[in-house]
Amino acid sequence: MHFNLRSFGRNRLPSEAFWVFFGQVGMAVGGLFAIKLLTLMLSPAEFGQLAIANTVVLLIGANIFGPIGQGFMRFWSISRQRNEIEKYSCLSIKYLKRLLGLVAVFSFVFGLILYLIKLHDWSLLIMLATLTGAMTGWTGVRLNMLMAARKRKAVALVNSVAAFMKPLLAAGLLYILFKDAWVVMCGFLVSMGIVGWYTEKYYIHMVRSTVASQPVRNNLPSEKNRLDYEILKFAWPFFIWGIFSWLHQSCDRWALQVFEGADTVGVYAVINQLALYPLIFGSGFLSTFFLPIAYDRAGKMESTQSIKSANKVILAMIAFYAVGTAVLILLFSQFHQQLILFISNDQFIELSYLLPWLTAAWALYYLGQMLSGYGLLANRPHVYILPISISGIIAAGLTFLLADTNGPAGVVLALGIAGGLYASWFLILALRMITTHQVKDSSPLAKQSV
């Protein structure tokens, strides 16, 4: 595999790599710090309720706001090439405000329903989780746009500060008020409000600087009034993708809540978080670093050579991920008990033996996510709707079925089966896209154009 790192830029690469690494380390360490701090102050049952509430934060922040963030990240370079950054920024505000309004209404209605059916504790917790998800989502969209602009330092600092601010503020409120999950979520909400305010200010400054530095020119007729349509066309499959991804990512805790109770969810949540954080760190570092470079290389997808060059960037990203994941699973298989004790306490050690198996299951899922880079590069996220939907349904069905008969071990097995299907299907799609580009490049017309 010929992969020339020098072509990324001699001066920018080391600095960008450092800040991407710094940001992912900050989030991972902050997440583990949050587990240690909160498990010291909450019982397994309260920690389990918090884990369920965090699935709601994930649904809103990553899977409702996330699709818009993907669309705006992909079209930053295109908008800059077209000199449409101002239009691009105005569209982002419009869509974010609409989503925020919808989530606020949903939060009130759903919270009221829970209150009326006498689930008072859950009512407040879910309302706070929904609003926290909205603040997280708004900030996440802005960070995606900053990543596309390759503002690595700002993204790294915001993510790292948020990762530590949330548990620290939550712990302070737990100390002052009550040892309840809703108090933790209140701390998360305030933290994301502060972080979101700063991120918005920085984003506005960045856009103004970009607009001021661009030469004045008129758009080509074929480029007029297309940006909103193009962004929505790119983003809409992610909404379907997001719902079924959330189903895949959250069904384990809901299944255990139904069949085992909040205590088991709390114990399971600790090993689940330990399995996930290194994978999120690794895949996040690689995708945050490599994908914007691949998008930048591909540009408007007008050159076959640029597409092939971008594909090589994604291939390198996947190779790094595969090696790192294998090392991680080996490490967890040898030291699972010690690691669980290190990040929590002996109340949460019961299921530590499942750690390497759960890590392998989630590793397959994130491998599929990284393979999706080929489709995103080609502006074809819709091709992933079917595999995501089917694997999400299978994950949910199997986790509820096997949780009933085999408890937490059954949940891990279900996630492994669904993750294997997910990764295999995405691999087939990736190979088809690579082959398609190679065939186009070998055609007589392509050779003449080169």
BELCORQUI-V736537 format. One record per backbone hydrogen bond with DSSP energy under -0.5 kcal/mol. NH is the residue of the N-H (numbers start at 1). CO is the residue of the C=O. If there is no record, write none. Layout:
NH_CO, NH_CO
This chain:
3_1, 5_3, 7_4, 8_5, 9_6, 13_9, 14_10, 15_11, 16_12, 17_13, 18_14, 19_15, 20_16, 21_17, 22_18, 23_19, 24_20, 25_21, 26_22, 27_23, 28_24, 29_25, 30_26, 31_27, 32_28, 33_29, 34_30, 35_31, 36_32, 37_33, 38_34, 39_35, 40_36, 41_37, 42_38, 47_43, 48_44, 49_45, 50_46, 51_47, 52_48, 53_49, 54_50, 55_51, 55_52, 56_52, 56_53, 57_53, 58_54, 59_55, 60_56, 61_57, 62_58, 63_58, 64_59, 64_60, 65_60, 68_65, 69_65, 70_66, 71_67, 72_68, 73_69, 74_70, 75_71, 76_73, 79_75, 80_76, 81_77, 82_78, 83_79, 83_80, 84_79, 88_84, 89_85, 90_86, 91_87, 92_88, 93_89, 94_90, 95_91, 96_92, 97_93, 98_94, 99_95, 100_96, 101_97, 102_98, 103_99, 104_100, 105_101, 106_102, 107_103, 108_104, 109_105, 110_106, 111_107, 112_108, 113_109, 114_110, 115_111, 116_112, 117_113, 118_115, 119_114, 120_118, 123_119, 124_120, 125_121, 126_122, 127_123, 128_124, 129_125, 130_126, 131_127, 132_128, 133_129, 134_130, 135_131, 136_132, 137_133, 138_134, 139_135, 140_136, 141_137, 142_138, 143_139, 144_140, 145_141, 146_142, 147_143, 148_144, 149_145, 150_147, 151_146, 152_150, 155_151, 156_152, 157_153, 158_154, 159_155, 160_156, 161_157, 162_158, 163_159, 164_160, 165_161, 166_162, 167_163, 168_164, 169_165, 170_166, 171_167, 172_168, 173_169, 174_170, 175_171, 176_172, 177_173, 180_178, 183_180, 184_180, 185_181, 186_182, 187_183, 188_184, 189_185, 190_186, 191_187, 192_188, 193_189, 194_190, 195_191, 196_192, 197_193, 198_194, 199_195, 200_196, 201_197, 202_198, 203_199, 204_200, 205_201, 206_202, 207_203, 208_204, 209_205, 210_206, 211_207, 212_208, 213_209, 214_210, 214_211, 217_215, 223_220, 224_220, 224_221, 226_223, 230_226, 231_227, 232_228, 233_229, 234_230, 235_231, 236_232, 238_235, 239_235, 239_236, 240_236, 241_237, 242_238, 243_239, 244_240, 245_241, 246_242, 247_243, 248_244, 249_245, 250_246, 251_247, 253_250, 254_250, 255_251, 256_252, 257_253, 258_254, 259_255, 260_256, 261_256, 265_261, 266_262, 267_263, 268_264, 269_265, 270_266, 271_267, 272_268, 273_269, 274_270, 275_271, 276_272, 277_273, 278_274, 279_275, 280_276, 281_277, 282_278, 283_279, 284_280, 285_281, 286_282, 287_283, 288_284, 289_285, 290_286, 291_287, 292_287, 293_289, 294_290, 295_291, 296_292, 297_293, 298_294, 299_295, 301_298, 307_303, 308_304, 309_305, 310_306, 311_307, 312_308, 313_309, 314_310, 315_311, 316_312, 317_313, 318_314, 319_315, 320_316, 321_317, 322_318, 323_319, 324_320, 325_321, 326_322, 327_323, 328_324, 329_325, 330_326, 331_327, 332_328, 333_329, 334_330, 334_331, 335_331, 336_332, 339_335, 340_336, 341_337, 342_338, 343_339, 344_340, 348_345, 349_346, 352_349, 354_351, 355_352, 358_354, 359_355, 360_356, 361_357, 362_358, 363_359, 364_360, 365_361, 366_362, 367_363, 368_364, 369_365, 370_366, 371_367, 372_368, 373_370, 374_371, 376_372, 377_373, 378_374, 379_376, 380_375, 383_380, 384_381, 385_382, 388_384, 389_385, 390_386, 391_387, 392_388, 393_389, 394_390, 395_391, 396_392, 397_393, 398_394, 399_395, 400_396, 401_397, 402_398, 403_399, 404_400, 405_401, 406_402, 407_402, 407_403, 409_406, 410_406, 411_407, 412_408, 413_409, 414_410, 415_411, 416_412, 417_413, 418_414, 419_415, 420_416, 421_417, 422_418, 423_419, 424_420, 425_421, 426_422, 427_423, 428_424, 429_425, 430_426, 431_427, 432_428, 433_429, 434_430, 435_431, 436_432, 437_433, 438_434, 439_435, 440_436, 441_437, 442_438, 443_439, 443_440, 447_443, 448_444, 449_445, 450_446
